[in-house]
Amino acid sequence: MKNSSFRLSEIVDRLGGRIIGNPGTEVFQVATLEKAGQGQIAFLANAKYRKQLEASRAAAVIVAEADAELTGLPRIVADDPYSYFAKLSALLNPLPVVPPGIHPTAVIGVGAVIAPDAHIGAHVSVGAAARIGAGTVVMAGCVIGERTTVGAQGQLYPNVTIYHDCVIGRNVIVHSGAVIGADGFGIAMDEGCWLKIPQIGRVVIGDQVEIGANTTIDRGALDDTVIEEGVKLDNQIQIAHNVRIGAHTAIAGCVGIAGSATIGRYCRIGGAAAILGHLQIADNVEIASFTLIGKSITEAGSYAGIFPFSKNDEWRNTAVHLRHLGELAKRVKTMEQEIRSLKGEQV
């Protein structure tokens, strides 16, 4: 079904910016510069795509002030074209309206409180004394544990599992297969056997958080695991017990964070990075993909621990040299001492 269309003037009234060209130009969908056509609006956020702007057949484009004169297409000039595109895409692609009510196959525990305008889908299980906030959508097959609270305007996609006693804030999106509140990996060795340590903390998630598909967030061993407001988690992330992630941090897929690590605010962590347990990461830290963080980071900045790839034979040759770096460093140090000694004799 075709989306409702908006004139550029209507878009600017809602989202700001200024128009160059025909303000009556109508668009109904966003698209890339390369693929956009009639009724579609594209955006330029990176100078390397200026050639695509020249050839674009979009009905209109979103550009920064520096690029405002690079095209004759109708355009919206915005301070940040990429964030403007994100807001416009949300305007053009609203979530489907879901009718309130509880599906007859849902199982609702004793004392559970569900807002009248919430949606509880087929085969959902809501535990005793749980609470579901106003306007929240809980899709088919979800499991909400006993005494768990899910705030207003949430969106739980099919087959999300939230264990008992967890707290989920407002406007939280949780994608399919995510598990929130499973036991952390707490074990102790006793006479040659592992003993399970009961995990008695909770998971507490702030407002405006998004959690990707098949991501797991373990409950705390004693204190809570905490995800602060505005955090964005990609798919297949593992967050261990008692981790704390600061507000507005974004973490890409397949990252693993070990127990009791603390991640600061406004951090960005690339895919498949790993953070060892009990470490502290400062605010405004950027960690490159596949980087292993083995000690705390106390200063904001960008950090990477990736060895550049090469052809297999070249990599093997380099690896041989790497194994002898310690020996080489000693030899260089000895040579430096000898050079200094010789210079001293000459003086």
C-alpha positions as CSV (number, residue, x, y, z in Angstrom):
1,M,0.0,0.0,0.0
2,K,1.3,3.4,-1.0
3,N,2.2,5.8,1.9
4,S,0.5,9.1,2.3
5,S,2.4,11.8,0.5
6,F,3.6,15.1,1.9
7,R,4.6,18.3,0.2
8,L,8.0,19.7,1.0
9,S,6.3,22.7,2.6
10,E,4.5,20.4,5.0
11,I,7.7,18.5,5.8
12,V,9.5,21.7,6.7
13,D,6.6,22.9,8.8
14,R,7.0,19.7,10.9
15,L,10.7,19.1,10.8
16,G,12.3,22.5,10.1
17,G,14.9,23.3,7.4
18,R,14.5,25.5,4.4
19,I,13.3,24.8,0.8
20,I,15.0,25.6,-2.4
21,G,12.8,24.9,-5.4
22,N,9.1,24.0,-5.6
23,P,7.7,23.8,-2.1
24,G,4.7,21.9,-3.5
25,T,6.8,18.9,-4.6
26,E,5.2,15.8,-3.2
27,V,7.1,12.8,-1.8
28,F,5.8,9.6,-0.3
29,Q,8.9,7.6,0.5
30,V,12.7,7.9,1.1
31,A,15.3,6.3,-1.1
32,T,19.0,6.4,-2.0
33,L,20.4,8.9,-4.4
34,E,21.1,6.1,-6.8
35,K,17.7,4.4,-6.7
36,A,15.3,7.2,-6.0
37,G,12.6,8.0,-8.5
38,Q,9.3,9.7,-8.9
39,G,7.7,10.6,-5.5
40,Q,10.9,9.7,-3.6
41,I,13.2,11.9,-1.6
42,A,16.9,11.1,-1.1
43,F,19.7,12.6,1.0
44,L,23.3,13.6,0.7
45,A,25.3,13.2,4.0
46,N,28.7,12.3,2.6
47,A,30.7,14.3,0.1
48,K,31.9,11.2,-1.7
49,Y,28.3,10.7,-3.0
50,R,28.1,14.0,-4.8
51,K,28.5,12.3,-8.2
52,Q,25.3,10.3,-7.4
53,L,23.6,13.6,-6.5
54,E,24.3,14.9,-10.0
55,A,22.7,11.9,-11.6
56,S,19.9,11.4,-9.2
57,R,16.3,11.1,-10.5
58,A,14.8,11.8,-7.0
59,A,11.8,14.0,-6.7
60,A,13.7,16.0,-4.1
61,V,16.8,15.7,-1.9
62,I,17.9,16.7,1.6
63,V,21.3,18.4,1.6
64,A,23.6,20.4,3.9
65,E,24.2,24.1,3.4
66,A,27.5,23.4,1.7
67,D,25.8,21.3,-1.0
68,A,22.8,23.4,-1.5
69,E,23.8,24.6,-5.0
70,L,25.1,21.3,-6.3
71,T,21.7,20.3,-7.8
72,G,18.8,21.8,-9.5
73,L,16.4,19.4,-7.8
74,P,13.9,20.6,-5.3
75,R,15.6,20.3,-1.9
76,I,15.5,20.7,1.8
77,V,18.5,22.3,3.3
78,A,19.2,20.9,6.8
79,D,22.0,21.2,9.4
80,D,22.3,17.4,9.5
81,P,20.9,15.7,6.4
82,Y,21.3,12.2,7.9
83,S,19.3,12.9,11.1
84,Y,16.8,14.8,9.1
85,F,16.4,11.8,6.8
86,A,15.8,9.6,9.9
87,K,13.0,11.9,11.2
88,L,11.5,12.1,7.7
89,S,11.6,8.3,7.2
90,A,9.7,7.9,10.5
91,L,7.1,10.4,9.3
92,L,6.6,8.6,6.0
93,N,6.8,5.1,7.5
94,P,4.7,5.1,10.8
95,L,4.3,1.9,12.7
96,P,1.1,0.1,11.9
97,V,-1.9,0.8,14.1
98,V,-2.5,-2.1,16.4
99,P,-5.9,-2.5,18.0
100,P,-6.0,-2.6,21.8
101,G,-7.1,-5.7,23.6
102,I,-6.0,-9.1,24.8
103,H,-6.0,-12.1,22.4
104,P,-8.2,-15.0,23.6
105,T,-5.2,-17.4,23.5
106,A,-3.1,-15.1,25.8
107,V,-2.5,-16.3,29.4
108,I,-2.7,-13.6,32.0
109,G,-1.4,-14.3,35.5
110,V,-3.2,-13.4,38.7
111,G,-2.9,-9.8,39.7
112,A,-1.3,-8.7,36.4
113,V,-2.3,-5.1,35.4
114,I,-2.6,-4.4,31.7
115,A,-3.4,-0.9,30.4
116,P,-6.8,-0.8,28.5
117,D,-5.1,0.5,25.3
118,A,-2.3,-2.1,25.3
119,H,-2.2,-4.9,22.8
120,I,-1.5,-8.4,23.9
121,G,-1.1,-10.8,21.0
122,A,-1.7,-14.5,20.4
123,H,-0.1,-17.0,22.9
124,V,1.5,-14.3,25.0
125,S,2.1,-15.2,28.6
126,V,2.0,-12.4,31.2
127,G,3.1,-13.5,34.7
128,A,1.4,-12.8,38.0
129,A,1.6,-9.2,39.2
130,A,3.3,-8.0,36.0
131,R,2.4,-4.6,34.6
132,I,2.0,-3.6,31.0
133,G,1.9,0.2,30.3
134,A,-0.4,2.3,28.2
135,G,-0.2,1.8,24.4
136,T,2.4,-1.0,24.6
137,V,2.3,-3.7,22.0
138,V,3.2,-7.2,23.0
139,M,3.3,-9.4,19.9
140,A,2.6,-13.1,19.5
141,G,4.5,-15.6,21.7
142,C,6.1,-13.1,24.1
143,V,6.7,-14.2,27.7
144,I,6.6,-11.5,30.5
145,G,7.7,-12.8,33.8
146,E,6.1,-12.4,37.2
147,R,6.3,-8.9,38.7
148,T,8.0,-7.5,35.6
149,T,7.0,-4.0,34.5
150,V,6.9,-2.9,30.9
151,G,6.4,0.9,30.5
152,A,4.1,2.8,28.2
153,Q,4.3,2.9,24.4
154,G,6.7,-0.1,24.2
155,Q,7.0,-2.4,21.2
156,L,7.8,-6.1,21.9
157,Y,8.2,-8.1,18.7
158,P,7.2,-11.8,18.6
159,N,8.9,-14.3,20.9
160,V,10.6,-11.8,23.2
161,T,11.2,-13.3,26.7
162,I,11.5,-11.1,29.8
163,Y,12.1,-12.9,33.0
164,H,10.7,-12.1,36.4
165,D,11.2,-8.8,38.3
166,C,12.7,-6.9,35.4
167,V,11.9,-3.2,34.8
168,I,11.5,-1.9,31.3
169,G,11.1,1.8,30.7
170,R,8.9,3.8,28.3
171,N,9.1,3.7,24.5
172,V,11.4,0.6,24.6
173,I,11.6,-1.5,21.4
174,V,12.7,-5.1,21.8
175,H,13.1,-7.3,18.7
176,S,12.3,-11.0,18.3
177,G,14.3,-13.6,20.2
178,A,15.7,-11.2,22.7
179,V,16.1,-12.6,26.2
180,I,16.1,-10.1,29.1
181,G,16.8,-11.3,32.7
182,A,18.2,-14.8,32.2
183,D,20.6,-15.9,34.9
184,G,24.1,-14.5,34.7
185,F,27.0,-16.9,34.4
186,G,27.7,-17.3,38.1
187,I,29.4,-20.5,39.2
188,A,31.9,-21.5,42.0
189,M,34.2,-24.5,42.1
190,D,33.6,-26.8,45.1
191,E,35.5,-30.1,45.5
192,G,35.8,-30.6,41.7
193,C,32.3,-29.6,40.8
194,W,30.7,-26.3,39.7
195,L,28.1,-24.8,42.1
196,K,25.5,-22.5,40.6
197,I,25.4,-19.1,42.3
198,P,21.8,-17.8,42.4
199,Q,21.3,-14.6,40.4
200,I,19.1,-12.5,42.5
201,G,19.5,-9.1,40.8
202,R,17.3,-7.6,38.1
203,V,17.6,-6.1,34.7
204,V,16.6,-2.4,34.7
205,I,16.2,-0.7,31.3
206,G,15.6,3.0,30.8
207,D,13.4,4.9,28.4
208,Q,13.9,5.1,24.7
209,V,16.1,1.9,24.5
210,E,16.1,-0.4,21.5
211,I,17.3,-4.0,21.8
212,G,18.1,-6.0,18.7
213,A,17.0,-9.5,17.8
214,N,18.5,-12.4,19.8
215,T,20.4,-10.1,22.1
216,T,20.7,-11.3,25.7
217,I,20.9,-9.2,28.8
218,D,21.6,-11.2,32.0
219,R,20.2,-10.3,35.3
220,G,22.5,-9.2,38.1
221,A,24.1,-11.6,40.5
222,L,23.5,-9.4,43.5
223,D,22.9,-5.8,42.2
224,D,21.1,-5.0,39.0
225,T,22.2,-5.0,35.4
226,V,21.3,-1.5,34.1
227,I,20.8,-0.2,30.6
228,E,20.3,3.6,30.8
229,E,18.0,5.7,28.7
230,G,18.5,6.0,25.0
231,V,20.9,3.1,24.6
232,K,20.7,1.3,21.2
233,L,21.7,-2.3,21.0
234,D,22.1,-4.2,17.7
235,N,21.4,-7.9,17.2
236,Q,23.1,-10.8,18.9
237,I,24.8,-8.9,21.7
238,Q,25.7,-10.6,25.0
239,I,25.5,-8.4,28.1
240,A,26.6,-10.3,31.2
241,H,25.4,-9.8,34.8
242,N,25.9,-6.5,36.6
243,V,27.0,-4.6,33.5
244,R,26.0,-1.0,33.4
245,I,25.7,0.8,30.0
246,G,25.5,4.6,30.1
247,A,22.9,6.7,28.4
248,H,22.8,7.0,24.6
249,T,25.5,4.5,24.0
250,A,25.2,2.6,20.7
251,I,26.6,-1.0,20.4
252,A,26.8,-2.9,17.1
253,G,26.1,-6.6,16.6
254,C,28.0,-9.5,18.2
255,V,29.6,-7.5,20.9
256,G,30.3,-9.4,24.1
257,I,30.5,-7.5,27.5
258,A,31.6,-9.6,30.4
259,G,30.3,-9.3,34.0
260,S,30.4,-6.1,36.0
261,A,31.9,-3.9,33.2
262,T,30.7,-0.3,33.2
263,I,30.3,1.5,29.9
264,G,30.0,5.2,29.9
265,R,27.6,7.6,28.2
266,Y,27.6,8.3,24.5
267,C,30.0,5.5,23.7
268,R,30.1,3.8,20.3
269,I,31.2,0.2,20.1
270,G,31.8,-1.6,16.8
271,G,30.7,-5.0,15.9
272,A,32.3,-8.1,17.5
273,A,34.3,-6.0,19.9
274,A,34.8,-7.6,23.3
275,I,35.1,-6.0,26.8
276,L,36.4,-8.0,29.7
277,G,34.8,-8.0,33.1
278,H,35.1,-5.4,35.9
279,L,36.5,-2.8,33.5
280,Q,35.5,0.9,33.4
281,I,34.9,2.6,30.0
282,A,34.8,6.5,30.1
283,D,32.1,8.6,28.5
284,N,32.4,9.4,24.7
285,V,34.7,6.4,23.9
286,E,34.6,4.9,20.4
287,I,35.8,1.3,20.1
288,A,36.6,-0.2,16.7
289,S,35.1,-3.5,15.5
290,F,36.8,-6.7,16.6
291,T,38.8,-4.8,19.3
292,L,39.5,-6.6,22.6
293,I,39.4,-4.3,25.6
294,G,41.5,-5.8,28.3
295,K,42.0,-2.8,30.6
296,S,39.9,0.2,31.6
297,I,39.7,3.2,29.4
298,T,39.8,6.5,31.4
299,E,39.8,9.1,28.6
300,A,37.4,9.8,25.8
301,G,38.6,9.1,22.3
302,S,38.8,6.4,19.6
303,Y,40.5,3.0,20.4
304,A,41.3,0.1,18.1
305,G,43.1,-3.2,18.4
306,I,42.8,-4.6,15.0
307,F,45.7,-6.2,13.1
308,P,45.3,-5.4,9.3
309,F,44.6,-8.4,7.2
310,S,46.9,-9.5,4.4
311,K,47.4,-12.4,2.1
312,N,47.9,-15.7,4.0
313,D,51.6,-16.1,3.3
314,E,52.3,-12.5,4.2
315,W,50.4,-12.8,7.4
316,R,52.3,-16.0,8.4
317,N,55.6,-14.2,7.7
318,T,54.5,-11.2,9.8
319,A,53.4,-13.6,12.6
320,V,56.8,-15.1,12.8
321,H,58.4,-11.7,13.2
322,L,55.8,-10.8,15.9
323,R,56.8,-13.8,18.0
324,H,60.4,-12.3,18.2
325,L,59.5,-8.7,18.9
326,G,60.6,-9.0,22.5
327,E,64.0,-10.3,21.5
328,L,64.3,-7.6,18.8
329,A,63.4,-4.9,21.4
330,K,66.2,-6.1,23.6
331,R,68.7,-6.0,20.8
332,V,67.7,-2.5,19.8
333,K,68.0,-1.3,23.4
334,T,71.5,-2.8,23.6
335,M,72.5,-1.1,20.3
336,E,71.2,2.2,21.5
337,Q,73.3,1.9,24.7
338,E,76.4,1.0,22.7
339,I,75.8,4.0,20.4
340,R,75.4,6.4,23.4
341,S,78.6,4.9,24.8
342,L,80.5,5.4,21.6
343,K,79.3,9.0,21.3
344,G,80.5,9.6,24.9
345,E,83.9,8.2,24.1
346,Q,84.2,10.5,21.0
347,V,83.3,13.6,23.1
